[in-house]
């Protein structure tokens, strides 16, 4: 089949790789893929090396006449079967470009919430009349989107982005670089902080932890509003605000476990995936797709949202049992390789596209 992809690849290599590699695998299986993206994106050279046609075409706004004309001409003259849009800028332009062509418009959705029929802007994206299906990053996102779409809800499906363990194979950051030792139990929370990330819940949970060897590393931006809360924690000296880092996967590989106390809005968190790939277990909440990644009591712990006591209890189970950390970490890595691999992602996409093409 012939597929036109409209997406942004002007991001960190690791963040776009699961999506980008999927299309390279489709070409290897004999399908024709064209990618409309930023011409200066790092991934463009790799796309072209593997037989993907790249159009330097990325919209400057949600309705960009130049982009619509370019994509419409490509869709019309190229007789494409599928047009696949990935974000709030590419989806509207690709959807309007599909008008008057045979291409079936498919969109991608990566987060829960924020999609409502009473919102006029939603009719530019997933509620656009040309949209015939939505591929979601997790079951939680799928169930949310199905409540609002105008297309057949059966065409709203979950297809996990595929991963390869080798993509995340990094050397652990040294513990000494944080003035920590092998005797310490290290948890990492990596986030671009906003209210939905539940950082206050995590800090409150530290009031229930009493282990002199435990250390919590807070990595990312936006922790400043929580500094006073951290000072009030009885283990404040063991909480380290690290700030933005480029080596988060390496720090995850060094840590004993990672924590994600989110209270809403998660799709399928990349931080959990990076942790799993490096053999690091997790404590997460029930929001979004996190429970789809973490099997409670097998590969990590899943606790209710906004429950600091439950979060602390799960953390304490790991802090006080190194064997359990090792057992869960191995199981987490195996789960990622088994259930979230790149081969399954490509197969599921092609099966889904074929089903959509059979519909009138």
C-alpha positions in Angstrom: 0.0 0.0 0.0 1.0 3.6 -0.3 1.2 5.7 2.9 1.7 9.5 3.4 2.9 10.4 6.9 2.6 14.0 8.2 4.6 14.4 11.4 7.4 16.2 13.2 10.8 14.6 13.5 12.7 17.7 14.6 13.1 16.2 18.2 15.6 14.2 20.1 16.6 11.0 18.2 15.3 8.7 21.0 11.9 10.4 21.2 11.1 10.0 17.5 12.8 6.6 16.8 9.9 4.3 17.7 7.6 6.1 15.3 10.2 6.7 12.6 11.6 3.1 12.5 8.1 1.8 12.1 7.9 3.4 8.6 11.3 2.1 7.7 10.2 -1.4 8.5 7.1 -0.9 6.3 9.3 0.0 3.4 11.3 -3.1 4.0 8.1 -5.1 3.7 7.4 -3.6 0.3 5.1 -0.7 1.1 5.6 2.8 -0.2 6.0 5.5 2.4 6.3 9.3 2.0 7.1 11.4 5.0 6.1 15.1 5.1 8.2 16.8 7.8 10.8 19.4 8.5 13.5 19.1 5.8 16.3 19.7 8.4 15.2 17.1 10.8 18.0 14.7 11.8 16.0 11.6 10.8 15.6 12.8 7.2 18.9 11.3 6.0 18.0 7.9 7.5 14.6 8.0 5.9 16.0 8.6 2.5 18.8 6.0 3.0 16.0 3.4 3.5 13.9 4.3 0.5 11.4 6.7 2.1 10.4 9.8 0.0 10.7 12.9 2.1 8.9 16.1 1.4 10.1 19.3 3.2 6.7 20.4 4.3 5.7 21.2 7.8 2.9 23.6 8.7 3.5 26.8 10.5 0.0 26.8 11.9 -3.1 24.6 12.2 -4.5 25.9 8.9 -1.6 26.5 6.5 -2.8 26.9 2.9 0.7 26.2 1.5 0.9 22.9 3.4 -2.6 21.9 2.4 -1.9 22.6 -1.3 1.4 20.6 -1.2 -0.1 17.6 0.6 -3.2 17.6 -1.6 -1.1 17.6 -4.8 1.0 14.7 -3.4 -2.1 12.7 -2.3 -3.9 13.3 -5.6 -1.1 12.7 -8.0 0.4 9.8 -6.0 -2.8 7.8 -5.5 -2.1 7.2 -1.8 -4.2 4.8 0.2 -3.5 6.2 3.7 -2.8 9.6 5.1 -1.5 9.4 8.7 -1.3 12.6 10.8 0.4 12.7 14.1 0.0 16.1 15.9 -2.2 19.1 16.3 -0.5 20.9 13.4 -0.2 18.1 10.9 -3.6 16.5 11.4 -5.8 19.6 10.4 -3.7 20.3 7.3 -3.5 16.6 6.2 -7.2 16.2 6.8 -8.1 19.1 4.6 -5.6 17.9 2.0 -7.4 14.6 1.8 -10.6 16.2 0.5 -11.1 15.1 -3.1 -8.6 12.2 -2.9 -9.0 8.5 -2.3 -6.7 8.6 0.8 -8.2 7.4 4.1 -7.3 9.9 6.9 -6.0 8.3 10.1 -4.9 10.3 13.1 -2.7 9.5 16.1 -3.6 10.3 19.7 -1.1 10.1 22.5 -2.8 11.6 25.6 -6.0 11.3 27.6 -8.4 14.2 28.0 -8.7 17.4 26.1 -10.9 16.1 23.3 -14.6 17.3 23.5 -17.4 17.7 21.0 -18.2 21.2 22.4 -14.7 22.4 21.5 -14.7 23.8 17.9 -11.0 23.2 17.5 -11.6 19.4 17.9 -13.3 19.5 14.5 -9.9 20.4 13.0 -8.2 17.3 14.4 -9.7 13.9 15.5 -13.3 15.1 15.0 -12.6 16.3 11.4 -15.2 14.8 9.0 -12.4 13.3 6.9 -11.0 11.3 9.8 -11.9 7.6 9.4 -9.9 6.2 12.3 -7.7 7.0 15.3 -4.7 5.0 16.5 -4.1 5.5 20.2 -1.0 5.1 22.2 -2.7 3.1 25.0 -6.1 1.5 25.9 -6.7 4.4 28.3 -6.4 6.9 25.5 -8.5 4.7 23.2 -11.4 4.5 25.7 -11.3 8.2 26.2 -11.3 9.0 22.4 -14.1 6.6 21.7 -16.5 8.7 23.8 -16.1 11.7 21.5 -15.3 10.7 17.9 -17.6 11.1 15.0 -16.1 8.2 13.1 -16.9 4.6 13.8 -15.7 3.9 17.4 -14.5 0.5 16.3 -12.0 2.3 14.2 -10.5 3.8 17.3 -7.8 1.3 18.3 -4.7 0.9 20.5 -1.4 0.1 18.7 1.6 0.4 21.0 4.7 2.0 19.6 7.3 -0.6 19.1 10.7 -0.6 20.8 14.0 -2.5 20.5 16.0 -3.0 23.7 19.2 -2.1 21.8 17.9 1.4 21.2 18.2 2.1 25.0 21.4 0.2 25.7 23.4 2.8 27.6 26.1 2.8 30.3 24.8 3.7 33.7 25.7 7.1 35.1 28.2 6.6 38.0 26.7 6.9 41.4 29.8 8.7 42.5 28.8 11.6 40.3 25.9 12.2 42.7 28.0 11.5 45.8 26.2 8.2 46.2 27.4 4.6 46.6 26.4 1.1 45.9 25.0 0.9 49.4 22.4 3.5 48.6 18.9 2.8 47.3 18.2 5.3 44.5 14.8 6.3 43.1 14.4 8.6 40.1 11.6 10.9 39.1 12.1 12.4 35.7 9.5 15.0 34.6 8.7 18.3 33.0 6.7 19.4 36.0 3.1 20.5 35.7 0.2 19.9 38.1 -0.8 16.6 36.5 2.6 15.1 37.4 1.6 14.7 41.0 4.9 15.9 42.5 3.2 17.0 45.7 2.0 13.5 46.2 5.5 12.1 45.8 7.0 14.6 48.3 4.2 13.8 50.8 5.0 10.1 50.3 8.6 10.8 51.5 7.1 11.6 54.9 6.4 7.9 55.2 9.9 6.7 54.3 12.5 6.1 57.0 15.7 4.7 55.5 19.0 6.5 55.8 20.3 4.9 52.6 17.4 6.0 50.4 17.8 8.9 48.0 15.3 10.4 45.6 16.6 12.2 42.4 14.3 14.7 40.8 15.3 15.3 37.2 13.8 17.8 34.8 12.4 21.3 34.8 9.8 23.0 36.9 10.4 21.6 40.4 10.9 25.1 41.9 7.2 25.4 43.1 7.8 22.3 45.2 11.1 23.4 47.0 9.3 24.4 50.2 7.5 21.1 50.3 10.8 19.3 49.9 12.3 21.3 52.8 9.4 20.1 55.0 10.1 16.4 54.3 11.8 14.5 57.1 14.2 13.2 54.5 14.8 16.5 52.8 18.6 15.9 52.8 18.0 12.8 50.8 16.0 14.5 48.1 18.2 15.9 45.3 16.8 18.3 42.7 19.1 17.6 39.7 17.5 19.8 37.0 17.5 19.2 33.3 19.8 16.4 32.1 20.6 15.0 28.7 21.5 11.5 30.1 18.2 10.5 31.7 18.3 6.9 30.3 21.8 6.5 31.8 20.5 7.8 35.1 17.6 5.4 34.9 20.0 2.6 34.3 21.9 3.6 37.4 18.8 3.8 39.7 17.2 1.0 41.6 13.7 2.1 40.6 11.9 5.0 39.0 8.7 6.7 40.3 5.9 8.4 38.4 3.2 9.8 40.7 1.0 11.3 38.0 -2.6 12.2 38.8 -3.9 12.6 35.2 -3.2 13.1 31.5 -0.7 10.3 30.8 -0.8 8.4 27.5 2.0 5.8 27.6 4.9 7.4 29.5 8.2 7.2 27.8 10.1 7.4 31.1 8.6 4.1 32.1 9.5 2.6 28.8 13.1 3.8 29.1 13.3 2.4 32.6 12.0 -1.0 31.5 14.4 -1.1 28.6 17.3 -0.6 31.0 16.0 -3.1 33.4 14.7 -0.7 36.0 11.4 -1.3 37.8 8.8 1.3 38.6 6.2 2.6 41.0 3.4 4.3 39.1 -0.2 5.3 39.5 -3.4 4.1 37.8 -3.7 7.1 35.5 -3.5 6.8 31.7 -1.5 3.9 30.2 0.9 3.3 33.0 -0.9 0.2 34.2 -0.6 -1.2 30.7 3.2 -1.0 31.0 3.6 -2.1 34.7 2.1 -5.4 36.0 1.4 -4.7 39.6 3.4 -7.0 41.9 5.2 -8.5 38.9 7.2 -5.9 37.1 6.6 -3.0 39.5 3.8 -1.5 41.6 0.7 0.4 40.5 -1.1 2.5 43.2 -4.2 4.7 43.2 -3.7 8.3 42.2 -3.5 11.0 44.8 -2.7 8.5 47.5 0.7 9.4 49.1 0.4 6.6 51.8 -0.1 3.9 49.1 2.7 5.4 47.0 5.1 5.3 50.0 4.1 1.8 50.9 5.0 0.6 47.4 8.3 2.5 47.5 9.1 1.0 50.9 8.6 -2.5 49.6 11.3 -1.9 47.1 13.6 0.1 49.3 13.6 -2.7 51.9 14.0 -5.6 49.4 16.9 -5.5 46.9 16.0 -9.0 45.7 12.5 -7.8 44.7 14.0 -4.8 42.9 16.2 -7.2 40.8 13.3 -9.6 40.2 10.9 -6.9 39.0 13.5 -5.2 36.9 14.3 -8.3 34.9 10.6 -9.0 34.5 10.0 -5.4 33.3 12.7 -5.7 30.6 11.3 -9.0 29.4 7.7 -7.5 29.2 8.9 -4.6 27.1 10.7 -6.9 24.7 7.7 -9.3 24.5 4.7 -7.0 24.3 6.0 -3.7 23.0 8.3 -4.7 20.2 8.7 -3.0 16.8 7.7 -6.1 14.8 4.3 -6.2 16.4 3.7 -2.5 15.9 4.3 -2.7 12.1 2.1 -5.8 11.8 -0.7 -4.2 13.7 -0.6 -1.1 11.7 -0.7 -2.9 8.3 -3.6 -5.1 9.5 -5.4 -2.0 10.7 -4.8 0.0 7.4 -6.0 -3.0 5.4 -9.2 -3.1 7.4 -9.8 0.6 6.9 -9.2 0.3 3.2 -11.9 -2.4 2.9 -14.5 0.0 4.4 -16.6 2.3 2.1 
